[in-house]
Amino acid sequence: MSRHLSGNEIQDYLDGGLTSDARAEAEQHLYTCRQCRSLQSSLTEVDRALKSLPREQLDARFTRSVMSRLTAGQADSLSFKILEKLAYVFALFVVLAVLLAAFIFSGVIDARQVSDGQSRIQEFLSGSTSQMKSQVAAFSNLLAEYAPFVFGVGSLCMAGTIFAVVALLAVLDRFLVRRFVH
């Protein structure tokens, strides 16, 4: 070895963290290099002194106390937990899309089969969309009949109603998290 060993390399040697080849090289260099042997001796003394220090024994209550203080006030909201779970579903869809693309490009899956499936899905979605539109229209009519203030004077009433609903959901979310999580 033409260069000196670094302090980290010598510490790794002392800790047994080198591969067998690197360890053999380090031993050969330490055998021939007085400067690196001196650094090794110093690091060995530091290790020995640190190991001779008495270990502090902490009470189990101390650990619980620190951990409870660290987690106090960090309770995730219910909406965050739901979004967190949906992230896994989204990741699954991304992985499946990448696998599908790989299978199509490698020829394992014929692209015509995929386009046939897409047309069937499109037919289903168009049917569901029209059904969804009729459901939304029915709900809007119901709101207009029983809660006319929602569609009152312009979009200001609609915005106020949406704000009130979101605020109510936020209050319920906080209540449920405090009630059932803690």
Secondary structure as GFF3:
##gff-version 3
##sequence-region A 1 182
A	DSSP	alpha_helix	7	15	.	.	.	ID=ss1
A	DSSP	alpha_helix	20	32	.	.	.	ID=ss2
A	DSSP	alpha_helix	34	52	.	.	.	ID=ss3
A	DSSP	alpha_helix	60	71	.	.	.	ID=ss4
A	DSSP	alpha_helix	78	106	.	.	.	ID=ss5
A	DSSP	alpha_helix	111	146	.	.	.	ID=ss6
A	DSSP	three_ten_helix	148	151	.	.	.	ID=ss7
A	DSSP	alpha_helix	154	180	.	.	.	ID=ss8
###
